[in-house]
Each structure stands twice: as structure tokens, then as C-alpha cells.
Amino acid sequence: MPPTVLILTERLDPTADLVVTALTERGVAVHRVDTADFPTRLTLTAEFGGARSADGWETTLRSASRSVDLGDVCGAYYRRPSAFAFPPMDGADRQWAELEARIGLGGLLATVPNWLNHPSRIGYAEYKPVQLATAGTAGLSVPRTLITNDPDAAQRFARQTGPVVYKPFSSTSERDGRRMFVYTSPVAAEELEDDAIRLTAHLFQEHLEKAYEVRLTVVDEQFFAAALTARSAAGQIDWRSDYDAIEYAVTSVPGSVRDGLCRMMRTLGLRFAAVDFAVTPSGEWYFLDLNPNGQWAWIEHETGLEICAAITSALAPT
């Protein structure tokens, strides 16, 4: 029986499609699952200490058309699975069902070997305060940063630091059922005289003068670096706000940055990451952000960097 790779992602995911195609071309079986199918379209059966495995779990995921034995899985890719979808029930029952599903199904999936990345490590690494502290300890340069809900502290920071930007901890939010993106934005000290700052945590960071930025994709210590040069004012603050203004080029990574990022990845328990750096006119690299489940397909399309092949090999090593 050929090896099987489990991919957890939503139904429409062009990035996952690339990996599915590449694995299939290598003769690797792929079982693609969206957790939104549980429990109405996906059945879970797991037995501990059964006939086939006296000291472990025998776990099967079954849909109307196919099934997979998790014991046959050689690698698993956590991409963008959707939330569990339950039949109509009241709030308390739904909350309980979601918790049971997360711990029951999620716990069994967590036992699968060779995750890229393990879901628990993704959750931990997504905390920006953790990222910045880990990057600094690993020897990477990090911009001066303040996290606060005190407008007085925010004003002092802005006056002492010079130009600063506001960055959200999460780049997306929902309003009226629509997904909204929140981009990095410059703020002046006088704008921070606002009691609304007291209502939640805010992240302020020194504004760096950039020659360009780098989106660095890492797969098992293989580095795929793309220089992103923004040709618009908005793109120079946050290139995600103006993709049409970006010029792409393959670039190299200084040895000190490579070593520091490898240390950071090992500390966080990550095998894959999409990492953003700002490069100053003097050539210094500053760590900005790490996404343990970031997008990479458009970088491969724009640069020809063979990221998909590296991911495929990581999931189904020969």
C-alpha cells in the first residue's frame, strides 16, 4: 500500500491543491479532510489496545466516499481547516460539543507523526510576543516594540522612539460576516491621546527605513528568500496592502540571519514558516513577523523558487 499524506484544509485551497498534485505525481496517496465535515459528514472511530495495535490507537476517519487509517499516514500538513460544523443546537450544547470535538478528534490527529507543522506548535508560535522574544534570544535584530493598553505609555513611546507604526496582533477580523484585513499603519504621538486604547492590547513598533523587505519561506532548514520592493507609499508601510506595486527578486540570506532563524525555528518546534524581514538601506535585517502557517504559493509563482517540491519531500520523505 502506498504511503498516505493527510492534509487538513478548507474545501477551496489552491495552495493545498499544488501539494496534492505534487504528491500524486510522486505516487503518494493523499487524504484531504476539512474539519468542517465533522461530525455530520465525517465519522471518527478510534480504539486503544485493539487487535492490530495492542499499545496504541487504531483510528479511522470515514466519509461517504472514502476512509483513512491514521496508522497508514506518513506525514500530515496543517493548512487552513475550517471550524467544526454542528447541526442546530442551543449555545451551551454547541459549546460543549465543540470542546469535545476539539479534544477528541484533535487529540487523535495530534498523535499522527511528521506534522508540517504540528497544530500545537502553530498555536504557540502565532503569539507575536513569543515570536519577538524568541527572535531576540536567537540573535536576530528586532525593532523596538511596545505592547500596552495605556495611552500615556503609548505617547511616551512614540515621542522617545520617533516615527512609530501600529500593528495588529491578528491581521484579519470579521464585520457583518465579511472578512476584513487590518494593515500596519503609521501613528503620531498626538494620535495616541485616545482613551479607546485602554479597551484592549495594542502593539506599537519603531518605523524602520526600508530598502526592501524579504519574505523568507523555510522548510526543514531549506531557505527560499524573495526580496519584495514596494513601489507605492502604502506598500512601503505594509506590502500586503498593495500587491500590484511589488517587484520580486530572488535574494540570498546572510549567514547570521540564517543561523538565528534556525535557532528560532528549533526553539518554537517548527519545520515550516513564512517569515518577514525588513532590510534597511545599510543592509541590516530586522525580524518583523513569523507565520507558522503562511502563504507561499504566490511567491513560488512570482520567483520560481521551488517551495512546493520542498514541502512535498518534507511530507513524504523517500
JOURRA-V53273 format. One record per pair of residues at least 4 apart in sequence whose C-alpha atoms are under 7 Angstrom apart, sorted by the first residue. I is the first residue (numbers start at 0). J is the second residue. D is the distance in Angstrom with one decimal. If there is no record, write none. Layout:
i: {I I}
j: {J J}
d: {D D}
This chain:
i: {1 1 2 2 2 2 2 3 3 3 3 3 3 3 4 4 4 4 4 4 4 4 5 5 5 5 5 5 5 6 6 6 6 6 6 7 7 7 7 7 7 7 7 8 8 8 8 8 8 8 9 9 9 9 10 12 13 14 14 15 16 17 18 18 18 19 19 20 21 21 22 22 22 23 23 30 33 33 34 34 34 34 35 35 35 35 36 36 36 36 37 37 37 37 38 38 39 40 41 41 41 42 42 42 43 43 43 44 44 44 45 45 45 45 46 46 46 47 47 47 48 48 48 48 48 49 49 52 52 57 58 58 59 59 59 59 60 60 60 61 61 61 62 69 73 73 73 74 74 74 74 74 75 75 75 75 76 76 76 77 77 77 78 88 88 89 90 91 92 93 94 95 96 97 98 99 100 100 101 102 103 104 105 106 113 115 115 116 116 116 116 116 117 118 119 120 120 120 120 121 121 124 124 124 124 125 125 126 127 127 128 129 130 130 131 131 132 133 133 134 134 134 135 135 135 137 137 137 138 139 139 139 139 140 140 140 141 141 141 142 142 142 143 143 144 144 144 145 145 145 146 146 146 146 147 147 147 147 148 148 148 148 148 148 149 149 149 150 150 150 150 150 150 150 151 152 153 153 154 154 154 155 156 157 157 157 157 157 158 160 162 162 163 163 163 163 163 163 164 164 164 164 164 164 164 164 165 165 165 165 165 165 165 166 166 166 166 167 167 167 170 170 170 171 171 171 171 172 172 172 173 173 173 174 174 182 182 183 183 184 186 187 208 209 209 209 209 210 210 210 211 211 211 211 211 212 212 212 212 212 212 213 213 213 213 213 213 213 214 214 214 214 214 214 214 215 215 215 215 215 215 215 216 216 216 216 216 216 217 217 217 217 217 217 218 218 218 218 218 218 219 219 220 223 224 224 224 225 225 225 225 226 226 226 226 227 227 227 227 228 228 228 229 229 229 229 229 229 230 230 230 231 231 232 233 233 233 234 234 234 234 234 238 247 247 248 249 252 252 253 254 255 256 257 258 259 260 261 262 263 264 264 264 265 271 272 272 272 272 272 273 273 273 273 274 274 274 275 275 275 275 276 276 276 276 277 277 277 277 278 278 278 278 279 279 295 296 297 298 299 299 299 299 305 306 307 308 309 310 311 312}
j: {27 28 27 28 71 72 73 27 28 29 30 71 72 73 28 29 30 72 73 74 75 314 29 30 31 72 74 75 76 30 31 32 75 76 77 31 32 33 76 77 78 79 80 32 33 77 78 79 80 81 33 79 80 81 33 16 17 18 296 19 20 21 22 307 311 23 29 24 25 311 26 27 311 27 28 67 80 81 80 81 82 83 81 82 83 84 40 41 83 84 41 42 83 84 42 85 85 62 60 61 62 60 61 62 59 60 61 58 59 60 56 57 58 59 56 57 58 55 56 57 52 53 54 55 56 53 57 56 57 70 68 69 66 67 68 69 66 67 68 65 66 67 66 111 112 113 315 112 113 114 314 315 113 114 115 314 114 115 116 115 116 118 292 92 93 93 94 95 96 97 98 99 100 101 102 103 104 105 105 106 107 108 109 110 314 270 271 120 121 269 270 271 121 122 123 124 267 268 269 125 291 129 130 267 291 290 291 130 131 168 132 133 134 289 135 141 136 137 263 138 139 263 139 140 141 259 262 263 259 256 259 285 286 284 285 286 285 286 287 204 205 285 204 205 203 204 205 202 203 204 200 201 202 203 153 200 201 202 196 197 198 199 200 201 153 196 197 154 191 192 193 194 196 197 155 156 157 191 158 188 191 159 160 161 162 163 187 188 188 205 205 206 185 186 203 204 205 206 183 184 185 186 203 204 205 206 183 184 185 186 202 203 204 183 184 202 203 181 201 202 180 181 182 178 179 180 181 178 179 180 177 178 179 178 179 237 240 236 237 236 190 191 279 277 278 279 280 278 279 280 226 227 228 277 278 226 227 228 276 277 278 224 225 226 227 275 276 277 224 225 226 273 274 275 276 222 223 224 225 273 274 275 222 223 224 272 273 274 221 222 223 271 272 273 222 270 271 272 309 310 270 271 261 304 249 250 251 247 248 249 250 247 248 249 250 245 246 247 248 245 246 247 234 235 238 244 245 246 234 244 245 235 244 236 237 240 241 238 239 240 241 244 242 301 302 302 302 256 257 257 258 259 260 261 262 263 264 265 266 267 268 269 270 269 291 289 290 291 292 293 289 290 291 293 288 289 290 286 287 288 289 284 285 286 287 284 285 286 287 282 283 284 285 283 284 299 300 301 302 303 304 305 306 309 310 311 312 313 314 315 316}
d: {6.1 6.2 5.6 6.0 6.7 6.6 6.0 6.0 4.5 5.4 6.9 6.2 4.8 5.8 6.3 4.9 6.2 5.5 5.8 5.0 5.5 6.8 6.0 4.9 5.9 6.5 6.4 4.6 6.3 6.3 4.7 6.2 5.7 4.8 6.2 6.0 5.0 5.6 6.2 5.1 5.8 6.7 5.4 6.3 5.1 6.8 5.1 4.3 3.8 6.9 5.2 5.6 4.7 5.5 6.6 6.3 6.6 7.0 5.7 6.2 6.2 6.2 6.1 6.2 6.3 6.1 6.6 6.2 6.5 6.7 6.5 5.2 6.1 5.2 6.3 7.0 5.2 6.2 5.8 5.8 6.2 5.5 5.2 5.2 4.3 5.0 4.8 5.3 6.9 6.6 4.8 7.0 5.8 6.3 6.3 6.7 7.0 5.9 6.7 5.7 4.8 5.8 5.1 6.3 6.0 4.9 6.6 5.7 5.3 6.7 6.2 5.3 4.1 6.3 5.5 5.2 6.5 5.4 4.4 6.3 5.7 3.9 5.2 5.7 6.6 5.3 7.0 6.7 6.5 6.9 5.8 5.6 6.8 5.6 4.5 6.2 5.5 5.4 6.7 6.0 4.1 6.6 6.1 6.8 6.8 6.7 6.5 6.2 4.7 5.8 4.8 6.2 6.2 4.7 6.2 6.5 5.9 5.0 6.7 6.3 6.3 6.8 6.5 6.2 5.9 6.1 6.1 6.3 6.1 6.0 6.3 6.2 6.1 6.1 6.2 5.7 5.4 6.9 4.8 5.2 6.4 6.2 6.1 6.8 7.0 6.1 6.3 6.8 6.4 6.0 6.0 6.3 6.4 6.4 6.5 6.0 6.8 6.2 6.7 6.1 5.5 6.8 6.4 6.3 6.5 6.6 6.8 6.4 6.2 6.6 6.2 6.0 6.0 6.9 6.2 6.9 6.2 6.0 6.1 6.5 5.4 5.9 5.3 6.4 6.3 5.0 5.7 5.6 5.4 6.5 5.7 7.0 6.5 6.8 4.9 6.0 5.4 5.3 7.0 6.5 6.0 6.7 5.8 5.6 5.8 4.3 6.5 5.8 5.1 6.2 6.5 5.5 4.5 6.4 7.0 5.4 5.5 6.8 5.3 4.5 6.7 5.7 4.9 6.1 6.3 6.4 5.6 6.1 5.9 6.0 6.3 6.5 5.8 6.8 6.3 6.1 6.2 6.4 6.2 5.0 5.7 6.1 5.8 5.7 6.7 6.0 6.9 5.2 6.1 6.3 6.1 5.4 5.9 6.0 6.5 5.4 4.4 4.6 6.5 5.3 4.1 5.5 5.7 5.4 6.3 5.7 5.7 5.4 6.2 6.5 5.9 4.7 6.5 4.8 6.9 5.5 6.2 6.8 7.0 6.5 5.7 5.1 6.6 6.7 5.5 4.5 5.8 5.8 5.1 6.4 5.3 4.6 5.6 6.6 6.9 6.5 6.8 6.6 5.7 6.8 6.4 7.0 5.8 6.1 5.5 4.5 6.2 5.8 5.1 4.8 6.6 5.8 4.9 6.4 5.6 5.8 5.1 6.5 5.6 4.5 5.6 6.6 5.5 4.5 5.7 5.7 5.1 6.4 6.0 5.4 6.6 6.7 5.8 4.8 6.7 6.7 5.7 4.4 6.3 5.8 5.0 6.2 6.0 5.1 6.4 5.8 4.5 6.2 5.5 4.9 6.3 5.4 5.3 6.5 6.8 5.8 4.6 7.0 6.5 6.6 5.0 6.4 6.6 6.4 6.0 5.6 6.4 6.4 5.6 4.6 5.6 5.7 5.1 6.0 5.9 6.1 5.7 5.0 6.9 5.5 5.1 6.6 5.1 5.3 6.3 5.5 4.6 6.4 6.8 5.0 6.2 6.2 5.9 6.8 6.3 6.5 6.7 4.0 6.8 5.9 5.2 6.8 6.4 6.7 6.8 6.5 6.4 6.6 6.3 6.3 6.1 6.1 6.0 6.2 6.3 6.2 6.1 6.2 6.2 6.2 6.0 5.1 7.0 6.2 6.3 6.5 5.6 4.4 6.3 6.5 5.9 5.1 6.4 5.2 5.8 4.4 6.2 6.5 5.5 5.2 6.4 6.2 5.4 4.7 5.3 5.8 5.2 6.7 6.8 5.7 5.5 4.6 6.3 5.4 6.7 6.5 6.3 6.1 6.0 4.9 4.9 6.4 6.4 6.7 6.3 6.1 6.2 6.2 6.3 6.2 5.0}
